[in-house]
Amino acid sequence: MNWMKHISSDPEIMHGTACFSGTRIPVSVVLDNLADGKTRENILQQYPSLKEDHISAAIGYAAELAREQVLLTQG
């Protein structure tokens, strides 16, 4: 999934928060819903302007961010 086709950041929209292209829906909203156990179908019903590809793009975006992060452990 090439998430870059579906996610953009524009300082004029939601203060530059990563949103789905053509919407004001932040990617974090979909990721939060998935983390809370919501299904793709639930999310698509709640946000009718989203498409199935948007959810896949959110997961791909999160995966790429996770690969780029260095986690510090307490020890």
C-alpha positions in Angstrom: 0.0 0.0 0.0 1.4 3.4 -1.0 0.0 5.5 1.8 1.4 8.7 0.3 -1.3 8.7 -2.3 -3.9 8.9 0.5 -2.3 11.0 3.2 -1.1 14.5 3.2 -0.1 17.4 5.5 -1.0 21.0 4.8 -0.3 23.8 7.2 -3.7 25.3 6.2 -5.6 22.2 7.1 -5.8 21.0 10.7 -2.6 22.9 11.5 -0.6 20.5 9.4 -1.8 17.3 11.0 -1.5 14.3 8.8 -5.0 13.9 7.2 -6.5 11.9 4.5 -6.2 13.7 1.2 -9.3 15.8 0.4 -10.6 15.5 3.9 -10.1 17.1 7.3 -10.0 13.7 9.0 -6.7 13.1 10.8 -5.0 9.8 10.3 -4.8 9.5 14.1 -8.6 9.2 14.3 -8.6 6.0 12.3 -5.6 4.6 14.2 -7.3 5.4 17.5 -10.4 3.7 16.4 -8.5 0.6 15.2 -6.6 0.5 18.5 -10.0 0.7 20.4 -11.1 -2.5 18.5 -13.4 -0.9 16.0 -13.7 -2.7 12.7 -13.0 -1.2 9.3 -16.8 -1.3 8.7 -17.5 0.6 11.9 -15.0 3.3 10.9 -16.3 3.6 7.4 -19.9 4.0 8.7 -18.8 6.7 11.2 -16.8 8.6 8.6 -18.6 8.2 5.3 -16.1 10.3 3.3 -13.4 7.6 4.0 -12.8 4.7 1.7 -11.3 1.3 2.5 -8.0 2.4 1.0 -7.8 5.2 3.6 -7.7 2.7 6.4 -5.0 0.6 4.7 -3.0 3.8 4.2 -3.3 4.7 7.9 -1.9 1.3 8.9 0.9 1.7 6.3 1.7 5.2 7.6 1.8 4.0 11.2 4.0 1.0 10.3 6.5 3.3 8.5 6.5 5.7 11.5 7.1 2.8 13.9 10.2 1.7 11.8 11.6 5.2 12.0 11.2 5.6 15.8 13.8 4.7 18.4 12.2 3.5 21.6 13.9 4.2 24.9 13.4 1.6 27.5 13.5 2.2 31.2 15.9 0.0 33.0 
